[in-house]
Amino acid sequence: MTDDAMLEVAVKGLTFDPITNVPIVLLKDVNGKRLLPIWIGVFEANAIALEMENVSTPRPMTHDLLNNFFSVVESRMSRVVVDNLLDNTFYATIYFDCRGEELKLDSRPSDAIALALRARTPIFVTREVMSQAQSFEMEKDIGDKEDWKKWLERITPEDFSRYKS
C-alpha cells in the first residue's frame, strides 16, 4: 500500500457514545481536519487512557507486556494501519520489523492503538476506510486539551451516528 493511500492520524481523545455509553476513541488526521470515531471496549479505552495520561501501573498491563515482548524478540513496531471496515466493524494491522523482515498481525484497532501509543509508533487509516466510515470534517483545528474538552461537551448523538443513513 502506498503512502498516499493512507492518512496519518493521532489519538485526540476518548469520549463516550451519549446513547449507549460505549467508549469512543477519536482519531484525527494529522495533516487535515478529518476526525474518525471508533467505538471500542471499556478495557481497551482504559489501556489507551492510561498511556495518554502517562500513568504507570505497578505491573505490566497486557499491552505493555506485548510491547515488551517485541523488544525481547528483537522486533520493532513500524506502524499501525486501520485498513478495513466491514459491517460497522473496523480492522487493523500491526506492522513490525523482526530481524530485517517485515511481519504483520491482524488486530482490533483498539489494541493496535494501545500498542502504538506505548511503542511511539505512527498510526494510519487508509483513505478508503476514512471515506467509508462515519468520519467528519472539523470546522476548526482544536489545539489544547481544554478546547478538546469543550468540543466534546458540545457534541450531539447525531455527530457520532454509527450508521450512515
C-alpha positions, 0 to 999 in steps of 0.5 A: 500500500502506498503512502498516499493511500493512507492518512496519518492520524493521532489519538485526540481523545476518548469520549463516550457514545451519549446513547449507549455509553460505549467508549469512543476513541477519536482519531484525527488526521494529522495533516487535515481536519478529518476526525474518525470515531471508533467505538471500542471496549471499556478495557481497551479505552482504559489501556489507551487512557492510561498511556495518554495520561502517562500513568504507570501501573505497578505491573505490566498491563497486557499491552505493555507486556506485548510491547515488551515482548517485541523488544525481547524478540528483537522486533520493532513496531513500524506502524499501525494501519486501520485498513478495513471496515466491514459491517460497522466493524473496523480492522487493523494491522500491526506492522513490525520489523523482526530481524530485517523482515517485515511481519504483520498481525491482524488486530482490533484497532483498539489494541493496535492503538494501545500498542502504538501509543506505548511503542511511539509508533505512527498510526494510519487509516487508509483513505478508503476506510476514512471515506467509508466510515462515519468520519467528519470534517472539523470546522476548526483545528482544536489545539489544547486539551481544554478546547478538546474538552469543550468540543466534546461537551458540545457534541450531539448523538447525531455527530457520532451516528454509527450508521450512515443513513 
